[in-house]
Amino acid sequence: MIGAYTIGKKAVTFGYKRYGIPGAVASGGAALAGYLVVRRALKRSTNADTTGVESAIDAGEVKSAVEQKGLGAVTEPETLERAIDQEEVGSALDMDAVQSSAESEADAMADESGGDEPSDGN
């Protein structure tokens, strides 16, 4: 499992190599935003502490989903199931509740940034 700093750094490097400075900003920001959405949703849906939540998230899986489908990918049940190690959470986990929380976190993040609703990749 890799952390938020590493995911942001890798996404920025990928975006820069591919699209220059605008690509670095866009891909790094989207990957980090996706990670934060999943982390907040998981924390809100469980009684786990921050360390337990962070260690349960596969940031690489979140990064690749965001790169392929956009920020909206983190609200998909398949992405959440691949990105979250339920054994690491340390408490009962209702994936429907996590998905619902992820959707509300993504919507809130889109509202804060002044953007449209998160892309579903279509």
DSSP file (Angstrom, degrees, kcal/mol; ACC not computed):
  #  RESIDUE AA STRUCTURE BP1 BP2  ACC     N-H-->O    O-->H-N    N-H-->O    O-->H-N    TCO  KAPPA ALPHA  PHI   PSI    X-CA   Y-CA   Z-CA
    1    1 A M              0   0    0      0, 0.0     2,-0.3     0, 0.0    57,-0.1   0.000 360.0 360.0 360.0 139.0    0.0    0.0    0.0
    2    2 A I        -     0   0    0     55,-0.2    57,-0.7     1,-0.1    58,-0.1  -0.846 360.0-121.7-117.7 156.5    1.2    3.5   -0.8
    3    3 A G     >  -     0   0    0     -2,-0.3     4,-2.3    55,-0.1     5,-0.2  -0.218  30.2 -92.8 -94.7-178.1    0.2    6.8    0.7
    4    4 A A  H  > S+     0   0    0      1,-0.2     4,-2.4     2,-0.2     5,-0.2   0.868 120.9  52.9 -62.6 -41.1   -1.2   10.0   -0.5
    5    5 A Y  H  > S+     0   0    0      1,-0.2     4,-2.4     2,-0.2    -1,-0.2   0.936 111.5  46.2 -62.1 -45.4    2.1   11.7   -1.0
    6    6 A T  H  > S+     0   0    0      2,-0.2     4,-2.6     1,-0.2     5,-0.2   0.907 112.0  50.3 -65.2 -42.4    3.4    8.9   -3.2
    7    7 A I  H  X S+     0   0    0     -4,-2.3     4,-2.3     1,-0.2    -1,-0.2   0.917 112.6  47.3 -63.7 -42.1    0.2    8.7   -5.2
    8    8 A G  H  X S+     0   0    0     -4,-2.4     4,-2.4     2,-0.2    -2,-0.2   0.917 112.5  49.2 -63.7 -43.3    0.3   12.5   -5.9
    9    9 A K  H  X S+     0   0    0     -4,-2.4     4,-2.2    -5,-0.2    -2,-0.2   0.918 112.9  46.3 -63.1 -45.2    3.9   12.4   -6.8
   10   10 A K  H  X S+     0   0    0     -4,-2.6     4,-2.5     1,-0.2    -1,-0.2   0.898 113.4  49.2 -65.9 -40.0    3.5    9.5   -9.2
   11   11 A A  H  X S+     0   0    0     -4,-2.3     4,-2.7    -5,-0.2    17,-0.3   0.893 110.7  50.1 -67.3 -39.3    0.4   11.1  -10.8
   12   12 A V  H  X S+     0   0    0     -4,-2.4     4,-2.6     2,-0.2    -2,-0.2   0.925 111.8  48.2 -63.4 -44.4    2.2   14.4  -11.3
   13   13 A T  H  X S+     0   0    0     -4,-2.2     4,-2.4     2,-0.2    -2,-0.2   0.925 112.9  48.2 -61.7 -45.5    5.2   12.7  -12.9
   14   14 A F  H  X S+     0   0    0     -4,-2.5     4,-1.7     1,-0.2    -2,-0.2   0.942 114.2  45.9 -59.6 -49.6    2.9   10.7  -15.2
   15   15 A G  H  X S+     0   0    0     -4,-2.7     4,-3.2     1,-0.2     9,-0.4   0.866 112.2  51.1 -63.4 -38.1    0.9   13.8  -16.2
   16   16 A Y  H  X S+     0   0    0     -4,-2.6     4,-1.9     7,-0.3    -1,-0.2   0.925 110.1  48.4 -66.9 -44.5    4.0   15.9  -16.7
   17   17 A K  H  < S+     0   0    0     -4,-2.4    -1,-0.2    -5,-0.2    -2,-0.2   0.849 121.3  36.9 -63.2 -33.2    5.6   13.4  -19.0
   18   18 A R  H  < S+     0   0    0     -4,-1.7    -2,-0.2    -5,-0.2    -1,-0.2   0.884 138.2   6.6 -88.4 -41.8    2.5   13.0  -21.0
   19   19 A Y  H  X S-     0   0    0     -4,-3.2     4,-0.5     1,-0.4    -3,-0.2   0.316  93.9-122.8-130.3   8.0    1.0   16.5  -21.2
   20   20 A G  H  X  -     0   0    0     -4,-1.9     4,-2.0    -5,-0.4    -1,-0.4  -0.429  68.3 -23.9  80.9-158.6    3.5   19.0  -19.6
   21   21 A I  H  > S+     0   0    0      1,-0.2     4,-2.2     2,-0.2     5,-0.2   0.893 137.5  51.8 -62.0 -44.0    2.7   21.2  -16.7
   22   22 A P  H  > S+     0   0    0      0, 0.0     4,-2.5     0, 0.0    -1,-0.2   0.902 111.1  49.5 -60.6 -37.2   -1.1   21.3  -17.2
   23   23 A G  H  X S+     0   0    0     -4,-0.5     4,-2.8    -8,-0.2     5,-0.4   0.868 108.4  53.3 -66.4 -36.9   -1.1   17.5  -17.3
   24   24 A A  H  X S+     0   0    0     -4,-2.0     4,-2.0    -9,-0.4     5,-0.3   0.927 111.9  44.5 -64.1 -44.6    0.9   17.3  -14.1
   25   25 A V  H  X S+     0   0    0     -4,-2.2     4,-2.2     2,-0.2     5,-0.2   0.934 117.3  45.1 -65.3 -46.1   -1.5   19.6  -12.3
   26   26 A A  H  X S+     0   0    0     -4,-2.5     4,-2.4    -5,-0.2     5,-0.2   0.944 118.0  40.2 -66.1 -49.6   -4.6   17.8  -13.6
   27   27 A S  H  X S+     0   0    0     -4,-2.8     4,-2.3     2,-0.2     5,-0.2   0.902 117.6  47.9 -71.5 -39.1   -3.5   14.2  -13.1
   28   28 A G  H  X S+     0   0    0     -4,-2.0     4,-2.2    -5,-0.4     5,-0.2   0.920 114.7  46.2 -65.0 -43.4   -1.9   14.9   -9.7
   29   29 A G  H  X S+     0   0    0     -4,-2.2     4,-2.5    -5,-0.3    -2,-0.2   0.906 113.8  47.7 -65.9 -42.6   -4.9   16.8   -8.5
   30   30 A A  H  X S+     0   0    0     -4,-2.4     4,-2.4    -5,-0.2    -2,-0.2   0.915 113.1  47.7 -66.5 -43.1   -7.4   14.2   -9.7
   31   31 A A  H  X S+     0   0    0     -4,-2.3     4,-2.1     2,-0.2    -2,-0.2   0.926 114.9  45.4 -64.6 -44.2   -5.5   11.3   -8.3
   32   32 A L  H  X S+     0   0    0     -4,-2.2     4,-2.5    -5,-0.2    -2,-0.2   0.898 112.3  51.7 -66.4 -40.0   -5.0   12.9   -4.9
   33   33 A A  H  X S+     0   0    0     -4,-2.5     4,-2.4    -5,-0.2    -2,-0.2   0.906 109.0  51.4 -62.5 -41.1   -8.7   14.0   -4.9
   34   34 A G  H  X S+     0   0    0     -4,-2.4     4,-2.2     2,-0.2    -2,-0.2   0.915 110.0  48.8 -61.7 -43.2   -9.8   10.5   -5.6
   35   35 A Y  H  X S+     0   0    0     -4,-2.1     4,-2.7     1,-0.2    -2,-0.2   0.922 111.6  49.4 -62.0 -44.4   -7.7    9.2   -2.7
   36   36 A L  H  X S+     0   0    0     -4,-2.5     4,-2.8     2,-0.2     5,-0.3   0.881 108.8  53.1 -64.4 -38.1   -9.1   11.8   -0.4
   37   37 A V  H  X S+     0   0    0     -4,-2.4     4,-2.5     2,-0.2    -1,-0.2   0.944 112.5  43.9 -61.0 -48.0  -12.7   10.9   -1.4
   38   38 A V  H  X S+     0   0    0     -4,-2.2     4,-2.6     2,-0.2     5,-0.2   0.917 114.6  49.8 -64.8 -42.8  -12.1    7.2   -0.6
   39   39 A R  H  X S+     0   0    0     -4,-2.7     4,-2.5     2,-0.2    -2,-0.2   0.931 113.7  44.4 -62.5 -46.3  -10.3    8.0    2.6
   40   40 A R  H  X S+     0   0    0     -4,-2.8     4,-2.5     2,-0.2    -1,-0.2   0.912 114.6  49.5 -64.8 -41.9  -13.0   10.3    3.9
   41   41 A A  H  X S+     0   0    0     -4,-2.5     4,-1.7    -5,-0.3    -2,-0.2   0.914 113.2  46.3 -63.9 -42.6  -15.8    8.0    2.8
   42   42 A L  H  X S+     0   0    0     -4,-2.6     4,-0.8     2,-0.2     6,-0.3   0.904 113.5  48.7 -67.3 -41.0  -14.2    5.0    4.5
   43   43 A K  H >< S+     0   0    0     -4,-2.5     3,-0.5    -5,-0.2    -2,-0.2   0.895 112.3  48.8 -65.5 -39.6  -13.5    7.0    7.7
   44   44 A R  H 3< S+     0   0    0     -4,-2.5    -1,-0.2     1,-0.2    -2,-0.2   0.831 113.0  48.1 -68.3 -31.8  -17.1    8.3    7.8
   45   45 A S  H 3< S+     0   0    0     -4,-1.7    49,-0.3    -5,-0.2     2,-0.3   0.520 115.0  42.3 -90.1  -5.9  -18.5    4.7    7.2
   46   46 A T  S << S-     0   0    0     -4,-0.8    47,-0.1    -3,-0.5    44,-0.0  -0.793  74.2-125.0-131.4 174.0  -16.4    3.0    9.9
   47   47 A N        +     0   0    0     -2,-0.3    -4,-0.1    45,-0.2    -3,-0.1   0.219  69.0 127.8-100.3  12.4  -15.2    3.5   13.4
   48   48 A A        -     0   0    0     -6,-0.3    -2,-0.1     1,-0.1    42,-0.1  -0.315  61.2-115.9 -70.5 151.5  -11.6    2.9   12.3
   49   49 A D     >  -     0   0    0     40,-0.2     4,-2.2     1,-0.1     5,-0.2  -0.312  34.2 -97.7 -78.7 171.4   -8.9    5.5   13.1
   50   50 A T  H  > S+     0   0    0      1,-0.2     4,-2.7     2,-0.2     5,-0.2   0.884 123.3  52.3 -59.5 -41.6   -7.1    7.5   10.5
   51   51 A T  H  > S+     0   0    0      1,-0.2     4,-2.2     2,-0.2    -1,-0.2   0.918 110.3  48.1 -62.9 -43.7   -4.1    5.1   10.4
   52   52 A G  H  > S+     0   0    0      1,-0.2     4,-0.9     2,-0.2    -1,-0.2   0.878 112.8  48.7 -63.6 -38.6   -6.3    2.1   10.0
   53   53 A V  H >X S+     0   0    0     -4,-2.2     4,-0.7     2,-0.2     3,-0.5   0.929 111.5  48.6 -67.2 -46.0   -8.2    3.8    7.2
   54   54 A E  H >< S+     0   0    0     -4,-2.7     3,-0.7     1,-0.2    -2,-0.2   0.876 110.9  49.9 -64.3 -37.6   -5.1    4.9    5.3
   55   55 A S  H 3< S+     0   0    0     -4,-2.2    -1,-0.2     1,-0.2    -2,-0.2   0.706 106.5  57.5 -74.7 -17.6   -3.5    1.4    5.5
   56   56 A A  H << S+     0   0    0     -4,-0.9    29,-3.2    -3,-0.5     2,-0.5   0.627  91.2  85.1 -84.7 -14.2   -6.7   -0.2    4.2
   57   57 A I  B <<  -A   84   0A   0     -3,-0.7     2,-1.1    -4,-0.7    27,-0.2  -0.777  68.7-146.5 -97.5 128.5   -6.7    1.9    1.0
   58   58 A D    >>  -     0   0    0     25,-3.5     4,-1.6    -2,-0.5     3,-0.6  -0.786  15.3-170.9 -88.5  96.8   -4.7    0.8   -2.1
   59   59 A A  H 3> S+     0   0    0     -2,-1.1     4,-2.7   -57,-0.7    -1,-0.2   0.812  81.3  60.4 -63.1 -31.5   -3.7    4.2   -3.4
   60   60 A G  H 3> S+     0   0    0      2,-0.2     4,-2.4     1,-0.2    -1,-0.3   0.882 104.3  49.7 -63.1 -38.3   -2.3    2.7   -6.6
   61   61 A E  H <> S+     0   0    0     -3,-0.6     4,-2.1     2,-0.2    -2,-0.2   0.900 111.6  48.4 -66.7 -41.0   -5.7    1.2   -7.4
   62   62 A V  H  X S+     0   0    0     -4,-1.6     4,-2.5     2,-0.2    -2,-0.2   0.932 111.5  50.8 -63.4 -45.7   -7.4    4.6   -6.8
   63   63 A K  H  X S+     0   0    0     -4,-2.7     4,-2.5     1,-0.2    -2,-0.2   0.928 111.3  46.2 -58.8 -48.5   -4.8    6.3   -9.0
   64   64 A S  H  X S+     0   0    0     -4,-2.4     4,-1.9     1,-0.2    -1,-0.2   0.881 112.3  51.0 -66.5 -36.4   -5.2    4.0  -11.9
   65   65 A A  H  X S+     0   0    0     -4,-2.1     4,-2.8     2,-0.2     5,-0.4   0.916 112.3  46.6 -65.1 -42.1   -9.1    4.2  -11.7
   66   66 A V  H  X S+     0   0    0     -4,-2.5     4,-2.0     1,-0.2    -2,-0.2   0.900 111.9  50.8 -66.8 -40.7   -9.0    8.0  -11.7
   67   67 A E  H  < S+     0   0    0     -4,-2.5    -1,-0.2    -5,-0.2    -2,-0.2   0.869 117.8  39.3 -64.2 -35.6   -6.5    8.0  -14.6
   68   68 A Q  H  < S+     0   0    0     -4,-1.9    -2,-0.2    -5,-0.2    -1,-0.2   0.886 136.4  10.6 -81.3 -40.9   -8.7    5.7  -16.7
   69   69 A K  H  < S-     0   0    0     -4,-2.8     3,-0.3     1,-0.3    -3,-0.2   0.483 101.2-113.3-123.1  -5.7  -12.2    7.0  -15.8
   70   70 A G    ><  -     0   0    0     -4,-2.0     3,-1.9    -5,-0.4    -1,-0.3  -0.320  54.3 -48.9  93.6 177.2  -11.9   10.3  -14.0
   71   71 A L  G >  S+     0   0    0      1,-0.3     3,-1.6     2,-0.2    -1,-0.2   0.791 127.2  69.2 -60.8 -30.9  -12.8   11.2  -10.4
   72   72 A G  G >  S+     0   0    0     47,-1.3     3,-1.6    -3,-0.3    -1,-0.3   0.690  81.0  78.0 -62.1 -18.2  -16.2    9.6  -10.7
   73   73 A A  G X  S+     0   0    0     -3,-1.9     3,-1.5     1,-0.3     6,-0.3   0.789  81.4  66.4 -62.9 -27.3  -14.5    6.2  -10.8
   74   74 A V  G <  S+     0   0    0     -3,-1.6    -1,-0.3    -4,-0.3    -2,-0.2   0.591  95.1  57.6 -74.0  -7.3  -14.0    6.3   -7.0
   75   75 A T  G <  S+     0   0    0     -3,-1.6    -1,-0.3    -4,-0.2    -2,-0.2   0.471  83.4 103.6 -96.5  -2.9  -17.7    6.2   -6.4
   76   76 A E  S <> S-     0   0    0     -3,-1.5     4,-2.2    -4,-0.2     3,-0.2  -0.619  73.2-134.2 -81.7 136.5  -18.1    2.9   -8.3
   77   77 A P  H  > S+     0   0    0      0, 0.0     4,-2.6     0, 0.0     5,-0.2   0.861 104.4  55.3 -57.6 -37.7  -18.5   -0.3   -6.2
   78   78 A E  H  > S+     0   0    0      2,-0.2     4,-1.9     1,-0.2     5,-0.2   0.921 109.1  46.6 -63.3 -43.4  -16.0   -2.2   -8.2
   79   79 A T  H  > S+     0   0    0     -6,-0.3     4,-2.4     1,-0.2    -1,-0.2   0.927 112.9  49.4 -63.9 -44.8  -13.3    0.4   -7.7
   80   80 A L  H  X S+     0   0    0     -4,-2.2     4,-1.7     1,-0.2    -2,-0.2   0.897 109.8  51.1 -62.8 -40.8  -14.0    0.6   -4.0
   81   81 A E  H  < S+     0   0    0     -4,-2.6    -1,-0.2     1,-0.2    -2,-0.2   0.880 114.6  43.3 -65.2 -37.2  -13.9   -3.2   -3.6
   82   82 A R  H  < S+     0   0    0     -4,-1.9    -2,-0.2    -5,-0.2    -1,-0.2   0.839 117.3  46.2 -74.5 -32.4  -10.5   -3.3   -5.3
   83   83 A A  H  < S+     0   0    0     -4,-2.4   -25,-3.5    -5,-0.2     2,-0.5   0.687 102.6  68.9 -86.4 -19.1   -9.1   -0.3   -3.5
   84   84 A I  B  <  -A   57   0A   0     -4,-1.7     2,-1.0   -27,-0.2   -27,-0.2  -0.896  64.0-153.0-111.5 123.8  -10.2   -1.2    0.1
   85   85 A D    >>  -     0   0    0    -29,-3.2     3,-1.2    -2,-0.5     4,-0.8  -0.815  11.3-162.8 -89.8 102.9   -8.7   -4.1    2.1
   86   86 A Q  H 3> S+     0   0    0     -2,-1.0     4,-0.7     1,-0.3     3,-0.4   0.777  84.9  60.1 -62.9 -27.6  -11.6   -4.8    4.4
   87   87 A E  H 34 S+     0   0    0      1,-0.2    -1,-0.3     2,-0.2     3,-0.2   0.806 101.0  55.3 -69.7 -28.4   -9.4   -6.8    6.8
   88   88 A E  H <4 S+     0   0    0     -3,-1.2    -1,-0.2     1,-0.2    -2,-0.2   0.738  93.0  70.5 -74.9 -23.3   -7.2   -3.7    7.4
   89   89 A V  H  < S-     0   0    0     -4,-0.8    -1,-0.2    -3,-0.4   -40,-0.2   0.891  87.4-147.9 -65.3 -39.7  -10.2   -1.6    8.5
   90   90 A G     <  +     0   0    0     -4,-0.7     2,-0.3    -3,-0.2    -1,-0.1   0.527  66.1  66.5  85.3   5.2  -10.6   -3.5   11.7
   91   91 A S  S    S-     0   0    0     -5,-0.3    -1,-0.2   -43,-0.0    -2,-0.1  -0.950  98.4 -68.8-147.7 168.3  -14.4   -3.0   11.9
   92   92 A A        -     0   0    0     -2,-0.3     2,-0.5    -3,-0.1   -45,-0.2  -0.311  50.2-154.2 -60.2 140.9  -17.5   -4.2   10.0
   93   93 A L        -     0   0    0    -47,-0.1     2,-0.8    -3,-0.0   -47,-0.1  -0.973  14.0-163.9-128.5 120.8  -17.7   -2.6    6.6
   94   94 A D     >  -     0   0    0     -2,-0.5     4,-2.0   -49,-0.3     3,-0.5  -0.896   7.4-161.7-101.0 107.1  -20.8   -1.9    4.6
   95   95 A M  H  > S+     0   0    0     -2,-0.8     4,-2.7     1,-0.2     5,-0.2   0.807  89.3  58.5 -63.0 -29.7  -19.7   -1.2    1.1
   96   96 A D  H  > S+     0   0    0      2,-0.2     4,-2.4     1,-0.2    -1,-0.2   0.904 107.3  47.0 -64.1 -39.9  -23.0    0.4    0.2
   97   97 A A  H  > S+     0   0    0     -3,-0.5     4,-2.4     2,-0.2    -2,-0.2   0.891 112.3  49.9 -67.6 -39.1  -22.5    2.9    3.0
   98   98 A V  H  X S+     0   0    0     -4,-2.0     4,-2.6     2,-0.2    -2,-0.2   0.922 111.5  48.9 -64.7 -43.1  -18.9    3.5    1.8
   99   99 A Q  H  X S+     0   0    0     -4,-2.7     4,-2.4     2,-0.2    -2,-0.2   0.923 111.6  48.9 -62.2 -44.5  -20.1    4.0   -1.8
  100  100 A S  H  X S+     0   0    0     -4,-2.4     4,-2.1     1,-0.2    -1,-0.2   0.912 113.0  47.5 -61.4 -43.0  -22.8    6.5   -0.6
  101  101 A S  H  X S+     0   0    0     -4,-2.4     4,-2.6     2,-0.2    -1,-0.2   0.889 110.2  52.9 -65.1 -38.8  -20.3    8.4    1.4
  102  102 A A  H  X S+     0   0    0     -4,-2.6     4,-2.7     2,-0.2    -2,-0.2   0.903 108.6  50.5 -63.7 -40.5  -17.9    8.4   -1.5
  103  103 A E  H  X S+     0   0    0     -4,-2.4     4,-2.3     2,-0.2    -1,-0.2   0.920 112.6  45.5 -63.7 -43.0  -20.6    9.9   -3.8
  104  104 A S  H  X S+     0   0    0     -4,-2.1     4,-2.4     2,-0.2    -2,-0.2   0.885 113.6  49.7 -69.0 -36.7  -21.4   12.6   -1.3
  105  105 A E  H  X S+     0   0    0     -4,-2.6     4,-2.5     2,-0.2    -2,-0.2   0.911 111.8  48.5 -65.6 -41.7  -17.7   13.4   -0.7
  106  106 A A  H  X S+     0   0    0     -4,-2.7     4,-2.3     2,-0.2    -2,-0.2   0.908 112.4  48.6 -65.2 -41.4  -17.1   13.6   -4.5
  107  107 A D  H  X S+     0   0    0     -4,-2.3     4,-2.4     2,-0.2    -2,-0.2   0.918 112.3  48.5 -63.0 -43.5  -20.1   15.9   -4.9
  108  108 A A  H  X S+     0   0    0     -4,-2.4     4,-2.5     1,-0.2    -2,-0.2   0.898 111.2  50.2 -63.9 -39.9  -18.9   18.1   -2.0
  109  109 A M  H  X S+     0   0    0     -4,-2.5     4,-1.9     2,-0.2     6,-0.2   0.892 110.7  49.1 -65.8 -39.0  -15.5   18.2   -3.5
  110  110 A A  H  X>S+     0   0    0     -4,-2.3     5,-1.5     2,-0.2     4,-0.7   0.892 111.6  49.8 -65.9 -39.7  -16.9   19.2   -6.9
  111  111 A D  H ><5S+     0   0    0     -4,-2.4     3,-0.5     1,-0.2    -2,-0.2   0.906 110.2  50.2 -64.9 -41.8  -19.0   21.9   -5.3
  112  112 A E  H 3<5S+     0   0    0     -4,-2.5    -1,-0.2     1,-0.2    -2,-0.2   0.867 112.4  46.4 -64.4 -37.2  -16.0   23.3   -3.4
  113  113 A S  H 3<5S-     0   0    0     -4,-1.9    -1,-0.2    -5,-0.2    -2,-0.2   0.566 110.1-121.9 -84.3  -7.3  -13.9   23.5   -6.6
  114  114 A G  T <<5S+     0   0    0     -4,-0.7    -3,-0.2    -3,-0.5    -4,-0.1   0.591  70.1 128.7  80.1   8.4  -16.7   25.1   -8.5
  115  115 A G      < -     0   0    0     -5,-1.5    -1,-0.2    -6,-0.2    -2,-0.1  -0.282  63.3 -91.8 -90.4 178.0  -16.6   22.2  -11.1
  116  116 A D        -     0   0    0      1,-0.2    -1,-0.2    -3,-0.1     3,-0.1  -0.143  63.2 -64.0 -75.0 179.6  -19.3   20.0  -12.4
  117  117 A E  S    S-     0   0    0      1,-0.1    -1,-0.2    -7,-0.0   -45,-0.1  -0.296  74.6 -77.7 -62.5 154.9  -20.3   16.7  -10.9
  118  118 A P        -     0   0    0      0, 0.0    -1,-0.1     0, 0.0     2,-0.1  -0.200  52.8-106.4 -57.7 144.4  -17.5   14.1  -11.0
  119  119 A S        -     0   0    0      1,-0.1   -47,-1.3    -3,-0.1   -46,-0.2  -0.445  16.6-155.3 -71.7 141.8  -17.0   12.4  -14.4
  120  120 A D        -     0   0    0    -48,-0.2    -1,-0.1    -2,-0.1   -50,-0.1   0.322  48.6-106.7 -97.8   7.2  -18.1    8.9  -14.8
  121  121 A G              0   0    0      1,-0.0   -51,-0.1   -55,-0.0    -2,-0.1   0.442 360.0 360.0  87.4   0.8  -15.7    8.3  -17.6
  122  122 A N              0   0    0    -53,-0.1   -53,-0.0     0, 0.0    -1,-0.0   0.436 360.0 360.0 -97.0 360.0  -18.3    8.2  -20.4
